[in-house]
């Protein structure tokens, strides 16, 4: 299912992308925009990367790759904070043909992991 321009639901078409949210450090709380999208949009699911408070690059990239590959439609990534960095790591380590399986990405407030004083785990 998807919403049409006036907000009512229309049948989901298989060629419409799946929105895959990619939270950052700590995951996304109950009032976070990603969680609200997941609740309100039937085309939106979370990439469960795990280790939300102790991120590990290789683990996150592997789990993100698995989530992308298991989607039944093209994917649009909607990442926040450290999730944006995970998407960049994935893109660098797992080059894909243009437009498939990832049709696009929304990167919101990428974490500045290179700033002085940032914790080593980031």
ZICOR-V851359 format. One record per pair of residues at least 24 apart in sequence whose C-alpha atoms are under 10 Angstrom apart, sorted by the first residue. I is the first residue (numbers start at 1). J is the second residue. Records with the same first field share a line. If there is no record, write none. Layout:
I: J + J
//
This chain:
1: 41 + 42 + 43
2: 41 + 42 + 43 + 44
3: 41 + 42 + 43
9: 41 + 42
12: 42 + 43
13: 73
14: 72 + 73 + 74
15: 72 + 73 + 74 + 75
16: 43 + 72 + 73 + 74 + 75 + 76 + 103
17: 43 + 44 + 71 + 72 + 73 + 74 + 75 + 76 + 77 + 101 + 102 + 103 + 104
18: 42 + 43 + 44 + 45 + 68 + 71 + 72 + 73 + 74 + 75 + 76 + 77 + 102 + 103
19: 43 + 44 + 45 + 46 + 47 + 71 + 73 + 74 + 75 + 76 + 77 + 78 + 102 + 103 + 104 + 105 + 106
20: 44 + 45 + 46 + 47 + 48 + 64 + 67 + 68 + 71 + 74 + 75 + 76 + 77 + 78 + 79 + 102 + 105
21: 45 + 46 + 47 + 48 + 75 + 76 + 77 + 78 + 79 + 80 + 83 + 105 + 106
22: 46 + 47 + 48 + 49 + 60 + 64 + 77 + 78 + 79 + 80 + 81 + 82 + 83 + 84 + 85 + 86 + 87 + 106 + 107
23: 47 + 48 + 49 + 52 + 78 + 79 + 80 + 81 + 82 + 83 + 84 + 86
24: 49 + 52 + 53 + 55 + 79 + 80 + 81 + 82 + 83 + 84 + 85 + 86 + 110 + 111
25: 51 + 52 + 53 + 54 + 55 + 80 + 81 + 82 + 83 + 111 + 122
26: 50 + 51 + 52 + 53 + 54 + 55 + 82
27: 51 + 52 + 53 + 80 + 81 + 82 + 83
28: 52 + 80
33: 80
34: 78 + 79 + 80
37: 78
43: 73 + 75
44: 75 + 76 + 77 + 78
45: 71 + 77 + 78
46: 77 + 78 + 79
47: 77 + 78 + 79 + 83
49: 83 + 86
52: 82
53: 121 + 122
54: 121 + 122
55: 82 + 83 + 86 + 121 + 122
56: 86 + 121 + 122
57: 85 + 86 + 89 + 90 + 121 + 122
58: 86 + 89 + 90 + 93
59: 86
60: 86 + 87 + 89 + 90
61: 85 + 86 + 87 + 88 + 89 + 90 + 91 + 92 + 93 + 94
62: 86 + 90 + 93 + 94
63: 90
64: 89 + 90
65: 90 + 91 + 93 + 94
68: 100 + 101 + 102
69: 100 + 101 + 102
70: 101
71: 101 + 102
72: 101
73: 100 + 101 + 102 + 103
74: 99 + 100 + 101 + 102 + 103 + 104
75: 99 + 100 + 101 + 102 + 103 + 104 + 105
76: 100 + 101 + 102 + 103 + 104 + 105 + 106
77: 102 + 103 + 104 + 105 + 106 + 107
78: 104 + 105 + 106 + 107 + 108
79: 105 + 106 + 107 + 108 + 109 + 110
80: 106 + 107 + 108 + 109 + 110 + 111
81: 107 + 108 + 109 + 110 + 111 + 112 + 113
82: 107 + 108 + 109 + 110 + 111 + 112 + 113 + 122
83: 107 + 108 + 109 + 110 + 111
84: 108 + 109 + 110 + 111
85: 110 + 111 + 112 + 113 + 122
86: 110
//
